[in-house]
Amino acid sequence: MKICIVLSTRPEIIKLASLITILKKKKINFFLINTNQHYIKIMSKVFFKFFNVPKPKYNIKASGSRYDSFFSKSIGSIEKILYKEKPNYLIVQGDTNTALAGSFAASIFNRKQFVDKEKINIVHIEAGLRSFDEKMPEEINRKIIDQLSNYLFVPTKFDFNNLKNERLTVNKKIFIVGNTVSDMIKKYKASTAKNSILNKFKLIKKKYFLITLHRPETVDNPIKLNKLILDLEKIGKKFDFNFLFPVHPRTEKIIKKLKIKKLRFIKIAKPLEFINFLTIMKNSKIIFTDSGGIQEEASLLGVPCITIRESTERQLSLVNRNNILTGYNYKKIFKAVTYLNKKKITPSKIFGDGMVADRIFNILKKY
């Protein structure tokens, strides 16, 4: 068995780290391709180091700053590597441009093979998620990746039903396994007890809110982002709670152009390393986010979450009532804070039990 893993971004590294650890331990023949979609050190390289992920065998200089050039460079480069390496499996994670490029390159490779045993099995981890909002680039990515993949590892039965409704269960191997992020939270949650990051920001447990914003529909419109930040500042004043806002590089560029007057209740910070961010999440009163993955992590940690988006692909967190979808409406956000501020949330295993990578490995080994 020879495995190729295509990755680059922070969430891909975090969510694939537990599987990579098993591959190393079992001495499986595998190699990594890094597209450099996240070319900023704090968003990529530090996570390779922290999780002890091997140095990628191949680094493609396909900067993610331009959509068209990223795909043309990365797909062509990955295809050439596949001809050279001829792996049995190609694994991608989630809904990133990197995941789409990897699965698309493998699909092109397979079209040129006339013998089935020479084709590459395309494996999609975190398959089946749907926001049902095709204005989101990630929604298009994940649907195409699911179409191209042979093995679909879905987090929940909810996600399996999405594939079933799209008639994607024919001629594919589909397994409900949970989400690998649960493995990482289970492994590192105890480490947060000794972490001193709260002291650095002068935060008290459960006495602050956390903000993360990075999606194009949230941050690319300066007027919209400006209003949202001022609305959150108002929320901080109403509830007398400070916000910590570790700013994604994409968001930071736009905030600098806004020239917002000094914020009293929102403290802006640089992106945080994994344990620091996990500690901040775990001890926050409410998380305000537009991230899909953080909705899962909040559920696993038992922290209330407000999703500032019009749609979500993690609908189970809404059903479980530890997450409220508000859009960008101040009144809805205020109402959600009022409700969640009084509600106690307990950690949930709906998104995984911390043994997900083991299941994935055993399935791949079996087939």
Protein Blocks (a to p, Z undefined) as FASTA:
>chain_A
ZZddddfbfmlmmmmmmmmmmmmmnopacddddehlamcfklmmmmmmmnopacdfbdcd
ddfkbmklmmmmmmmmmmmmmmmnopabdcdehjbfklmmmmmmmmmmmmmpcbfklpcc
dddehihiaehiakbmklmmmmmmmmmpmbdcdfblklmmmmmmnopmgopacddebjfk
lmmmmmmmmmmmmpcklmmnopaehiaccdddfbfklmmpmklmmmmmmmmmmmmmmnop
acdddddfklmmmmmmnopacdfklccdddddfklmmmmmmmpmbdcdfbfklmmmmmmn
opacddddfbdfklmlmmnopaccebjafklmmmmmmmmmmpccdddfkloghimmmmmm
mmmmmZZ
